[in-house]
């Protein structure tokens, strides 16, 4: 299990993921970079895990000038 994953209850799970992305527009080669954290929670219902909440917190956003 991921070290940033916490089992809150047997049927509830919380997860924190760090992400970084870089996008390039090939028309004018403009670059967008971003980083942040996904805060997720899952609930087990009918034997299947389902996303209950999903939140993105941005820590970096670089837009072209």
N, C-alpha and C positions, 0 to 999 in steps of 0.2 A: 504494500500500500504506500502511496505517495506520502512523504513526511508532512505535507501540508494538508492532508486529508484528515478530518476528524469525524469519527462516528459519534453522533450526538445521542442517538437512541438506536435501537436495533433496526428501526424502519426509516431513520433519517440520517443523511450524510451531508457534511459540508466540505467544500474543497476550495482551495486558493491556488490559482495558476498564474505565473508570470508569463507575459507574452511580449514579443517584439516583432514588428512588421516593417517592411520597406516595400513601397509600391512605386513603380516607374511608369509614367505615361509615355508610350513610345512615339506619340505624335510630336511632342516637343521636349521629350526627355526630362520632364519635371519630376522631381522625386519627392515623395511624402514618406516620412518616417514616424513611427509611433511606438510607444511602449505603455504597458499598464498591467493591471491585475484583473483577472476574472474571479469574482466571488460567486460561487455556485452552491446551491443546496439541492439535494435530491430526496425524494420520498418514494418508498417502496409501496406500491399499490397493486393488488391483484398479481403479486409475484414478479412484477416488473419495476425497475427503477425509472422514475420520471423526473425531469427537471422541474423543481418547484420555484426557484428564483435564479436569476442570472443578472449580475451587475458588473459593468466594466468601469474601473477607475483608471483614468489616464494619468500617467506620470511624465509622459513626453509626447509632444506633437510638433513636428517640424514640417511646415508647409513651404512650398516654393515661393520665391519672392517675385 
